[in-house]
Amino acid sequence: MNIKNWRLKILLFVGVVAIAIQGLTSFSFKPKEKYVGLQLYSVRDDMKKDVKGTVEKVGEMGYKF
């Protein structure tokens, strides 16, 4: 076995191990929560009329600060 074949086999082995480790670690972590944002520009007309009421309504929809 010459040195080129030996290096190629080592490189392939390291690559396979790296891919296997990457695959295993992706199953062990809990998926991140997705955060949804709200721009107050979308409720700007209501904010002009009643700031407190608008913020309360937005909070009732599930948005929080």
C-alpha positions as CSV (number, residue, x, y, z in Angstrom):
1,M,0.0,0.0,0.0
2,N,1.5,3.3,-1.0
3,I,1.2,6.6,0.8
4,K,-1.4,8.1,-1.5
5,N,-3.8,5.2,-0.9
6,W,-3.2,5.4,2.9
7,R,-3.9,9.1,3.0
8,L,-7.0,8.7,0.9
9,K,-8.4,6.0,3.2
10,I,-7.6,8.1,6.3
11,L,-9.3,11.2,4.7
12,L,-12.4,9.1,3.8
13,F,-12.6,7.6,7.2
14,V,-12.3,11.1,8.9
15,G,-15.0,12.4,6.6
16,V,-17.4,9.5,7.3
17,V,-16.8,9.9,11.1
18,A,-17.4,13.7,10.9
19,I,-20.7,13.2,8.9
20,A,-21.8,10.5,11.4
21,I,-21.1,12.7,14.4
22,Q,-23.0,15.6,12.7
23,G,-26.0,13.4,12.2
24,L,-26.0,12.1,15.7
25,T,-25.7,15.5,17.4
26,S,-28.6,16.9,15.3
27,F,-30.9,14.4,17.0
28,S,-29.8,15.2,20.5
29,F,-30.6,18.9,20.7
30,K,-34.0,20.3,21.2
31,P,-35.2,22.4,18.3
32,K,-35.1,26.2,18.9
33,E,-38.3,28.0,19.4
34,K,-39.3,30.3,16.6
35,Y,-40.0,33.8,17.6
36,V,-42.5,36.0,15.7
37,G,-42.2,39.7,15.9
38,L,-44.7,42.5,15.4
39,Q,-43.9,45.9,14.1
40,L,-46.1,48.5,15.7
41,Y,-46.2,50.2,12.4
42,S,-48.9,47.6,11.4
43,V,-51.1,48.9,14.2
44,R,-50.1,52.6,13.9
45,D,-53.7,53.9,13.4
46,D,-54.9,52.1,16.5
47,M,-51.9,53.3,18.5
48,K,-52.8,56.9,17.6
49,K,-56.2,56.4,19.1
50,D,-55.5,54.3,22.1
51,V,-52.0,53.2,23.0
52,K,-52.8,51.3,26.2
53,G,-55.8,49.5,24.6
54,T,-53.8,48.6,21.5
55,V,-50.9,47.2,23.5
56,E,-53.4,45.2,25.6
57,K,-55.1,43.8,22.5
58,V,-51.7,42.8,21.0
59,G,-50.9,41.1,24.3
60,E,-54.1,39.2,24.2
61,M,-53.0,37.8,20.8
62,G,-50.0,36.3,22.5
63,Y,-47.3,38.9,21.9
64,K,-45.2,39.8,24.9
65,F,-42.2,41.9,25.7
